[in-house]
Amino acid sequence: MFQSLVDEKGLVAINTSVTKIQGAIDYLKWSDATDLWGSTQTVVDIYTDGVNFYNILQWGKQEESMLFSGMAALMSFLLFT
């Protein structure tokens, strides 16, 4: 049985963010792609309730997440502009 930490809305948000990374890569904009990667980490952080991007066993500590702090507004800007 498959279980995910993201719902459909989260999946759309994450895929949208990843698509922006791919666009930057396609145009060889490496710095932009790196910045967008950081934003994608924030999107994953938000939609998984603070899963540690590099260690899923440290899940559920959103208030302690370094990525989450102050990044929700940035995520909204990146996803909806």
C-alpha positions in Angstrom: 0.0 0.0 0.0 1.3 3.4 -1.0 1.1 6.3 1.5 2.3 9.9 0.9 3.1 12.8 3.1 1.5 15.2 0.7 -2.1 15.6 -0.5 -3.1 16.5 -4.0 -2.7 20.3 -3.3 0.8 19.6 -2.0 1.7 17.5 -5.0 0.6 20.3 -7.4 2.6 22.9 -5.4 5.7 20.7 -5.4 5.4 19.8 -9.1 4.9 23.5 -9.9 8.1 24.4 -8.0 10.1 21.6 -9.7 8.8 22.7 -13.1 10.3 26.2 -12.4 13.7 24.5 -11.6 13.6 22.6 -14.9 12.8 25.8 -16.8 15.9 27.5 -15.3 18.0 24.5 -16.1 16.8 24.4 -19.7 17.9 28.0 -20.1 21.3 27.2 -18.3 20.4 29.6 -15.5 22.2 27.7 -12.9 22.1 30.3 -10.1 18.3 30.7 -10.6 17.9 26.9 -10.6 19.8 26.7 -7.3 17.7 29.4 -5.7 14.5 27.7 -6.9 15.8 24.4 -5.4 15.9 26.2 -2.1 12.4 27.3 -2.6 11.3 23.8 -3.5 12.7 22.6 -0.2 10.5 25.1 1.5 7.4 23.9 -0.5 8.1 20.3 0.6 8.7 21.5 4.2 5.3 23.3 4.3 3.3 20.6 2.6 4.8 17.7 4.6 4.3 19.4 8.0 8.0 20.0 8.5 9.6 16.8 7.2 13.4 17.1 7.2 14.3 17.3 3.5 17.3 15.1 4.1 16.1 12.8 6.8 12.4 11.7 6.8 12.9 10.2 10.2 13.0 13.7 11.6 9.4 14.5 10.5 6.9 16.6 12.4 9.1 19.4 13.7 7.9 22.2 11.5 8.4 24.8 14.2 12.0 23.8 14.4 12.6 23.7 10.7 15.2 26.1 9.4 13.5 26.2 6.0 10.0 26.9 7.2 10.7 30.1 9.2 9.7 33.1 7.1 9.4 31.2 3.9 5.6 30.8 3.4 5.3 34.2 1.8 8.1 33.4 -0.6 6.6 30.1 -1.5 3.3 31.8 -2.3 5.0 34.3 -4.5 6.9 31.7 -6.4 4.0 29.5 -7.0 1.4 32.1 -7.9 3.4 34.6 -10.0 
